Amino acid sequence: MNWVAYALLSALFASLVAIFGKIGIKGVDSNLAVAIRTIVIVGFAWVIVWYQGNASDIVKISKFSLTFIVLSAFATGLSWLFYYKALQLGDASRVAPIDKASLALTILMAFIVLGEKPTLGNVLGGLLVIAGVFVSAFLK
């Protein structure tokens, strides 16, 4: 499978995160729901790593890479906490598009932080995402 197939599968399962999360969050503290979700994800990820036989590679990770993996984990945790709280308070059909504004922010940060070169396609795509967010979340 190529990266596009993996990205499409990611999008499919990300959409299920919103749907399943919205259904499951009723009557549950959003932070508790994130904690339960995290335990399941940690277990699931380690089962895959052990199955693939990659667990011993953990000692080969550089401090630099580990630092950014940990920073990514903190960002993920904060994203999930805010996302579940937003799902608890709002409609999934409005929360999810706002969350997807992260696509445009990622494009912008890729230019600034990673030094990636802007193209007409990714600049226009980012602007269209932002337009779509506003239409989906705020237009009645």
Secondary structure, DSSP 4 states (H G I P E B T S, - for coil): --HHHHHHHHHHHHHHHHHHHHHHTTTS-HHHHHHHHHHHHHHHHHHHHHHHT-GGGGGGS-HHHHHHHHHHHHHHHHHHHHHHHHHHHS-HHHHHHHHTTHHHHHHHHHHHTS-PPP-HHHHHHHHHHHHHHHHHHH--
